[in-house]
Amino acid sequence: QITNGTLDVKKMMKTWIGHKGFPLVTVVRKGKIISVQQEKFLYRVEPENWTSDASYLWHIPLTYITNRCNFTHCTNAYLLDQKSGM
């Protein structure tokens, strides 16, 4: 109901429940271009617990505003469902 059918919540939540750990999202701004990237957050890597992070891909809902909008009337949403995006 909240997503107005624009987001498959079940599919998104599988990525959060099925993976160990958490994603680390890095946001970089170059002029007017914003890029985001996700990777598996690793506090301490122990060889017996290490797995390739190639299979770790979260569906991360992000919200943002621009300087053309105020906080209540123009919130934009983006689903980061790849390793990186813009």
The first five atom37 places (N, CA, C, CB, O) and aatype in JSON, in Angstrom:
{
  "aatype": [5, 9, 16, 2, 7, 16, 10, 3, 19, 11, 11, 12, 12, 11, 16, 17, 9, 7, 8, 11, 7, 13, 14, 10, 19, 16, 19, 19, 1, 11, 7, 11, 9, 9, 15, 19, 5, 5, 6, 11, 13, 10, 18, 1, 19, 6, 14, 6, 2, 17, 16, 15, 3, 0, 15, 18, 10, 17, 8, 9, 14, 10, 16, 18, 9, 16, 2, 1, 4, 2, 13, 16, 8, 4, 16, 2, 0, 18, 10, 10, 3, 5, 11, 15, 7, 12],
  "atom_mask": [
    [1, 1, 1, 1, 1],
    [1, 1, 1, 1, 1],
    [1, 1, 1, 1, 1],
    [1, 1, 1, 1, 1],
    [1, 1, 1, 0, 1],
    [1, 1, 1, 1, 1],
    [1, 1, 1, 1, 1],
    [1, 1, 1, 1, 1],
    [1, 1, 1, 1, 1],
    [1, 1, 1, 1, 1],
    [1, 1, 1, 1, 1],
    [1, 1, 1, 1, 1],
    [1, 1, 1, 1, 1],
    [1, 1, 1, 1, 1],
    [1, 1, 1, 1, 1],
    [1, 1, 1, 1, 1],
    [1, 1, 1, 1, 1],
    [1, 1, 1, 0, 1],
    [1, 1, 1, 1, 1],
    [1, 1, 1, 1, 1],
    [1, 1, 1, 0, 1],
    [1, 1, 1, 1, 1],
    [1, 1, 1, 1, 1],
    [1, 1, 1, 1, 1],
    [1, 1, 1, 1, 1],
    [1, 1, 1, 1, 1],
    [1, 1, 1, 1, 1],
    [1, 1, 1, 1, 1],
    [1, 1, 1, 1, 1],
    [1, 1, 1, 1, 1],
    [1, 1, 1, 0, 1],
    [1, 1, 1, 1, 1],
    [1, 1, 1, 1, 1],
    [1, 1, 1, 1, 1],
    [1, 1, 1, 1, 1],
    [1, 1, 1, 1, 1],
    [1, 1, 1, 1, 1],
    [1, 1, 1, 1, 1],
    [1, 1, 1, 1, 1],
    [1, 1, 1, 1, 1],
    [1, 1, 1, 1, 1],
    [1, 1, 1, 1, 1],
    [1, 1, 1, 1, 1],
    [1, 1, 1, 1, 1],
    [1, 1, 1, 1, 1],
    [1, 1, 1, 1, 1],
    [1, 1, 1, 1, 1],
    [1, 1, 1, 1, 1],
    [1, 1, 1, 1, 1],
    [1, 1, 1, 1, 1],
    [1, 1, 1, 1, 1],
    [1, 1, 1, 1, 1],
    [1, 1, 1, 1, 1],
    [1, 1, 1, 1, 1],
    [1, 1, 1, 1, 1],
    [1, 1, 1, 1, 1],
    [1, 1, 1, 1, 1],
    [1, 1, 1, 1, 1],
    [1, 1, 1, 1, 1],
    [1, 1, 1, 1, 1],
    [1, 1, 1, 1, 1],
    [1, 1, 1, 1, 1],
    [1, 1, 1, 1, 1],
    [1, 1, 1, 1, 1],
    [1, 1, 1, 1, 1],
    [1, 1, 1, 1, 1],
    [1, 1, 1, 1, 1],
    [1, 1, 1, 1, 1],
    [1, 1, 1, 1, 1],
    [1, 1, 1, 1, 1],
    [1, 1, 1, 1, 1],
    [1, 1, 1, 1, 1],
    [1, 1, 1, 1, 1],
    [1, 1, 1, 1, 1],
    [1, 1, 1, 1, 1],
    [1, 1, 1, 1, 1],
    [1, 1, 1, 1, 1],
    [1, 1, 1, 1, 1],
    [1, 1, 1, 1, 1],
    [1, 1, 1, 1, 1],
    [1, 1, 1, 1, 1],
    [1, 1, 1, 1, 1],
    [1, 1, 1, 1, 1],
    [1, 1, 1, 1, 1],
    [1, 1, 1, 0, 1],
    [1, 1, 1, 1, 1]
  ],
  "atom_positions": [
    [[0.83, -1.19, 0.0], [0.0, 0.0, 0.0], [0.88, 1.26, 0.0], [-0.94, -0.01, 1.22], [0.6, 2.21, -0.73]],
    [[1.91, 1.26, 0.81], [2.79, 2.44, 0.9], [3.56, 2.66, -0.39], [3.76, 2.29, 2.07], [3.79, 3.8, -0.79]],
    [[3.97, 1.6, -1.05], [4.76, 1.74, -2.27], [3.91, 1.9, -3.52], [5.66, 0.54, -2.44], [4.44, 2.06, -4.62]],
    [[2.61, 1.87, -3.38], [1.69, 1.99, -4.52], [1.99, 0.97, -5.62], [1.77, 3.39, -5.1], [1.82, 1.26, -6.8]],
    [[2.44, -0.21, -5.22], [2.73, -1.26, -6.19], [4.0, -1.05, -6.98], [0.0, 0.0, 0.0], [4.25, -1.79, -7.94]],
    [[4.81, -0.08, -6.62], [6.03, 0.2, -7.38], [7.24, -0.57, -6.86], [6.34, 1.68, -7.34], [8.31, -0.52, -7.46]],
    [[7.08, -1.28, -5.76], [8.21, -1.99, -5.15], [7.75, -3.36, -4.7], [8.79, -1.18, -3.97], [6.73, -3.49, -4.01]],
    [[8.49, -4.39, -5.06], [8.21, -5.75, -4.61], [8.88, -5.94, -3.25], [8.71, -6.82, -5.66], [10.05, -6.29, -3.16]],
    [[8.12, -5.69, -2.2], [8.67, -5.71, -0.84], [9.18, -7.1, -0.47], [7.6, -5.26, 0.18], [10.21, -7.22, 0.19]],
    [[8.49, -8.15, -0.89], [8.92, -9.51, -0.58], [10.29, -9.8, -1.2], [7.87, -10.53, -1.09], [11.16, -10.36, -0.55]],
    [[10.46, -9.4, -2.45], [11.74, -9.6, -3.14], [12.85, -8.79, -2.46], [11.63, -9.2, -4.62], [13.97, -9.28, -2.29]],
    [[12.53, -7.55, -2.07], [13.51, -6.71, -1.41], [13.93, -7.3, -0.06], [12.95, -5.3, -1.21], [15.12, -7.35, 0.25]],
    [[12.98, -7.75, 0.72], [13.29, -8.26, 2.06], [14.07, -9.57, 2.01], [12.01, -8.46, 2.84], [14.82, -9.86, 2.95]],
    [[13.92, -10.36, 0.96], [14.71, -11.59, 0.83], [16.2, -11.28, 0.84], [14.34, -12.34, -0.45], [17.0, -12.05, 1.36]],
    [[16.57, -10.14, 0.25], [18.0, -9.79, 0.21], [18.51, -9.41, 1.59], [18.24, -8.65, -0.77], [19.69, -9.59, 1.88]],
    [[17.64, -8.89, 2.45], [18.06, -8.5, 3.81], [18.06, -9.68, 4.75], [17.14, -7.41, 4.35], [18.9, -9.74, 5.65]],
    [[17.16, -10.61, 4.56], [17.06, -11.76, 5.45], [18.04, -12.85, 5.05], [15.63, -12.3, 5.44], [18.55, -13.57, 5.91]],
    [[18.29, -12.98, 3.75], [19.1, -14.08, 3.25], [20.6, -13.88, 3.34], [0.0, 0.0, 0.0], [21.35, -14.85, 3.2]],
    [[21.07, -12.68, 3.56], [22.51, -12.42, 3.61], [22.96, -12.19, 5.04], [22.87, -11.21, 2.74], [22.25, -11.59, 5.85]],
    [[24.16, -12.66, 5.33], [24.77, -12.34, 6.62], [25.36, -10.94, 6.52], [25.86, -13.38, 7.02], [25.88, -10.55, 5.47]],
    [[25.27, -10.19, 7.59], [25.88, -8.87, 7.62], [25.0, -7.79, 7.05], [0.0, 0.0, 0.0], [23.78, -7.94, 6.95]],
    [[25.65, -6.69, 6.68], [24.95, -5.5, 6.23], [25.67, -4.89, 5.04], [24.85, -4.47, 7.37], [26.86, -5.13, 4.83]],
    [[24.95, -4.11, 4.24], [25.62, -3.42, 3.13], [26.22, -2.1, 3.62], [24.63, -3.16, 1.98], [25.73, -1.46, 4.54]],
    [[27.3, -1.73, 2.97], [27.89, -0.42, 3.16], [27.61, 0.36, 1.89], [29.44, -0.5, 3.48], [28.03, -0.06, 0.81]],
    [[26.9, 1.47, 2.0], [26.56, 2.29, 0.83], [27.46, 3.51, 0.83], [25.04, 2.7, 0.86], [27.54, 4.25, 1.81]],
    [[28.13, 3.72, -0.29], [29.0, 4.87, -0.47], [28.36, 5.8, -1.49], [30.43, 4.43, -0.92], [27.96, 5.37, -2.57]],
    [[28.26, 7.08, -1.13], [27.68, 8.09, -2.01], [28.78, 9.07, -2.38], [26.47, 8.81, -1.33], [29.48, 9.59, -1.5]],
    [[28.94, 9.33, -3.68], [29.96, 10.25, -4.17], [29.27, 11.28, -5.05], [31.09, 9.49, -4.96], [28.45, 10.95, -5.91]],
    [[29.62, 12.55, -4.82], [29.08, 13.64, -5.63], [30.2, 14.28, -6.43], [28.36, 14.69, -4.75], [31.21, 14.69, -5.87]],
    [[30.02, 14.35, -7.74], [30.95, 15.04, -8.63], [30.13, 16.05, -9.41], [31.71, 14.04, -9.6], [29.47, 15.71, -10.39]],
    [[30.19, 17.31, -8.97], [29.37, 18.34, -9.59], [27.9, 18.07, -9.33], [0.0, 0.0, 0.0], [27.46, 18.0, -8.18]],
    [[27.14, 17.91, -10.4], [25.71, 17.62, -10.27], [25.4, 16.13, -10.34], [24.94, 18.35, -11.33], [24.24, 15.74, -10.27]],
    [[26.42, 15.31, -10.48], [26.23, 13.87, -10.63], [26.48, 13.17, -9.29], [27.16, 13.31, -11.72], [27.52, 13.36, -8.66]],
    [[25.51, 12.38, -8.89], [25.61, 11.59, -7.66], [25.69, 10.13, -8.05], [24.38, 11.85, -6.71], [24.9, 9.66, -8.87]],
    [[26.64, 9.41, -7.49], [26.71, 7.97, -7.72], [26.7, 7.25, -6.38], [27.99, 7.6, -8.54], [27.23, 7.76, -5.39]],
    [[26.1, 6.08, -6.36], [26.02, 5.28, -5.16], [26.57, 3.89, -5.47], [24.56, 5.2, -4.62], [26.46, 3.39, -6.59]],
    [[27.15, 3.28, -4.46], [27.73, 1.95, -4.62], [27.52, 1.18, -3.33], [29.24, 2.03, -4.98], [27.61, 1.74, -2.23]],
    [[27.23, -0.1, -3.46], [27.1, -0.93, -2.27], [28.14, -2.05, -2.29], [25.68, -1.52, -2.18], [28.55, -2.54, -3.33]],
    [[28.54, -2.41, -1.08], [29.43, -3.54, -0.88], [29.14, -4.12, 0.49], [30.92, -3.13, -1.03], [28.56, -3.47, 1.35]],
    [[29.57, -5.36, 0.68], [29.35, -6.0, 1.97], [30.26, -5.36, 3.01], [29.61, -7.52, 1.88], [31.46, -5.24, 2.8]],
    [[29.67, -4.95, 4.14], [30.45, -4.37, 5.22], [31.19, -5.47, 5.95], [29.54, -3.57, 6.2], [30.59, -6.46, 6.38]],
    [[32.49, -5.3, 6.09], [33.31, -6.27, 6.8], [34.05, -5.58, 7.93], [34.32, -6.97, 5.85], [34.87, -4.69, 7.7]],
    [[33.74, -5.97, 9.14], [34.45, -5.43, 10.3], [35.76, -6.16, 10.48], [33.58, -5.53, 11.58], [36.81, -5.56, 10.68]],
    [[35.66, -7.47, 10.42], [36.84, -8.31, 10.59], [36.69, -9.51, 9.66], [37.02, -8.76, 12.09], [35.66, -10.18, 9.69]],
    [[37.69, -9.78, 8.87], [37.63, -10.89, 7.93], [38.38, -12.07, 8.52], [38.22, -10.5, 6.55], [39.58, -12.0, 8.78]],
    [[37.65, -13.14, 8.73], [38.26, -14.38, 9.21], [38.17, -15.38, 8.07], [37.55, -14.92, 10.51], [37.08, -15.59, 7.53]],
    [[39.28, -16.0, 7.68], [39.29, -16.87, 6.5], [38.2, -17.94, 6.49], [40.63, -17.54, 6.4], [37.65, -18.24, 5.43]],
    [[37.89, -18.51, 7.63], [36.88, -19.58, 7.66], [35.46, -19.05, 7.46], [36.97, -20.32, 8.98], [34.57, -19.82, 7.12]],
    [[35.24, -17.76, 7.67], [33.91, -17.17, 7.5], [33.8, -16.32, 6.24], [33.57, -16.35, 8.7], [32.73, -15.77, 5.97]],
    [[34.88, -16.2, 5.48], [34.87, -15.33, 4.32], [34.14, -16.0, 3.17], [36.29, -14.97, 3.92], [34.36, -17.18, 2.88]],
    [[33.28, -15.23, 2.51], [32.64, -15.67, 1.27], [32.76, -14.53, 0.27], [31.14, -16.08, 1.49], [32.84, -13.36, 0.65]],
    [[32.77, -14.87, -0.98], [32.87, -13.84, -2.0], [31.68, -12.9, -1.9], [32.95, -14.46, -3.42], [30.55, -13.35, -1.74]],
    [[31.94, -11.61, -1.99], [30.84, -10.66, -1.9], [30.13, -10.46, -3.23], [31.35, -9.33, -1.4], [29.22, -9.64, -3.33]],
    [[30.54, -11.22, -4.26], [29.87, -11.11, -5.56], [28.41, -11.5, -5.47], [30.58, -11.98, -6.6], [27.58, -10.97, -6.21]],
    [[28.08, -12.41, -4.57], [26.69, -12.85, -4.44], [25.9, -11.97, -3.46], [26.64, -14.3, -3.98], [24.69, -12.13, -3.34]],
    [[26.57, -11.07, -2.79], [25.9, -10.21, -1.82], [25.42, -8.94, -2.5], [26.84, -9.88, -0.65], [26.2, -8.04, -2.8]],
    [[24.14, -8.9, -2.73], [23.53, -7.74, -3.37], [22.21, -7.48, -2.66], [23.32, -7.98, -4.91], [21.28, -8.28, -2.74]],
    [[22.15, -6.36, -1.98], [20.93, -5.98, -1.28], [20.08, -5.08, -2.16], [21.27, -5.26, 0.05], [20.6, -4.4, -3.05]],
    [[18.79, -5.09, -1.94], [17.89, -4.12, -2.55], [17.68, -3.05, -1.5], [16.51, -4.78, -3.02], [16.99, -3.27, -0.5]],
    [[18.27, -1.88, -1.72], [18.32, -0.82, -0.71], [17.47, 0.36, -1.17], [19.78, -0.37, -0.45], [17.81, 1.02, -2.15]],
    [[16.37, 0.62, -0.47], [15.58, 1.81, -0.83], [16.24, 3.06, -0.28], [14.13, 1.68, -0.29], [16.54, 3.15, 0.91]],
    [[16.47, 4.03, -1.15], [17.09, 5.29, -0.76], [16.12, 6.42, -1.05], [18.44, 5.51, -1.51], [15.41, 6.39, -2.06]],
    [[16.08, 7.4, -0.19], [15.3, 8.61, -0.46], [16.23, 9.8, -0.41], [14.13, 8.77, 0.57], [17.24, 9.8, 0.3]],
    [[15.89, 10.81, -1.19], [16.73, 12.01, -1.24], [15.88, 13.2, -1.64], [17.91, 11.81, -2.22], [14.78, 13.06, -2.17]],
    [[16.43, 14.36, -1.37], [15.8, 15.61, -1.81], [16.85, 16.44, -2.53], [15.19, 16.39, -0.6], [18.05, 16.21, -2.37]],
    [[16.4, 17.37, -3.31], [17.32, 18.27, -3.99], [17.08, 19.69, -3.49], [17.15, 18.19, -5.54], [16.13, 19.93, -2.75]],
    [[17.92, 20.6, -3.9], [17.75, 21.99, -3.45], [16.55, 22.67, -4.11], [19.01, 22.78, -3.74], [16.2, 23.78, -3.72]],
    [[15.92, 22.03, -5.08], [14.72, 22.57, -5.71], [13.46, 22.2, -4.95], [14.63, 22.08, -7.14], [12.36, 22.63, -5.32]],
    [[13.59, 21.42, -3.91], [12.42, 20.92, -3.19], [12.56, 21.22, -1.7], [12.25, 19.4, -3.42], [13.66, 21.45, -1.2]],
    [[11.44, 21.22, -1.02], [11.53, 21.28, 0.44], [11.31, 19.87, 0.99], [10.48, 22.29, 1.03], [11.0, 18.96, 0.23]],
    [[11.46, 19.69, 2.26], [11.45, 18.36, 2.85], [10.1, 17.66, 2.79], [11.88, 18.45, 4.27], [10.06, 16.43, 2.81]],
    [[9.01, 18.37, 2.72], [7.71, 17.73, 2.79], [7.03, 17.52, 1.45], [6.82, 18.53, 3.65], [6.1, 16.72, 1.37]],
    [[7.47, 18.19, 0.41], [6.73, 18.13, -0.84], [7.47, 17.47, -2.0], [6.35, 19.49, -1.24], [6.87, 17.25, -3.06]],
    [[8.72, 17.14, -1.84], [9.46, 16.64, -3.0], [10.52, 15.63, -2.59], [10.1, 17.8, -3.75], [11.71, 15.85, -2.83]],
    [[10.1, 14.55, -1.99], [11.04, 13.49, -1.64], [11.1, 12.5, -2.8], [10.61, 12.77, -0.31], [10.07, 12.0, -3.25]],
    [[12.29, 12.23, -3.27], [12.5, 11.3, -4.36], [12.94, 9.96, -3.8], [13.54, 11.84, -5.37], [13.55, 9.9, -2.73]],
    [[12.64, 8.89, -4.52], [13.02, 7.55, -4.07], [13.82, 6.86, -5.17], [11.78, 6.72, -3.7], [13.6, 7.1, -6.36]],
    [[14.74, 6.01, -4.75], [15.58, 5.25, -5.67], [15.84, 3.9, -5.04], [16.92, 6.0, -6.0], [16.14, 3.83, -3.84]],
    [[15.74, 2.83, -5.82], [16.03, 1.49, -5.31], [17.38, 1.07, -5.85], [14.93, 0.47, -5.71], [17.54, 0.85, -7.06]],
    [[18.35, 0.95, -4.97], [19.68, 0.48, -5.35], [19.65, -1.05, -5.31], [20.8, 1.07, -4.41], [19.78, -1.64, -4.24]],
    [[19.48, -1.67, -6.47], [19.4, -3.12, -6.54], [20.52, -3.71, -7.4], [18.04, -3.55, -7.09], [20.44, -4.85, -7.87]],
    [[21.56, -2.91, -7.61], [22.76, -3.32, -8.32], [23.96, -2.89, -7.49], [22.82, -2.71, -9.76], [23.81, -2.21, -6.47]],
    [[25.15, -3.28, -7.92], [26.36, -2.89, -7.18], [26.56, -1.38, -7.16], [27.59, -3.56, -7.78], [27.05, -0.83, -6.18]],
    [[26.18, -0.71, -8.25], [26.31, 0.74, -8.29], [25.21, 1.33, -9.15], [27.7, 1.16, -8.83], [24.59, 0.63, -9.96]],
    [[24.98, 2.62, -8.97], [23.95, 3.3, -9.74], [24.11, 4.8, -9.64], [0.0, 0.0, 0.0], [24.95, 5.3, -8.9]],
    [[23.28, 5.52, -10.42], [23.33, 6.97, -10.43], [21.91, 7.52, -10.38], [24.08, 7.5, -11.67], [21.72, 8.73, -10.38]]
  ]
}
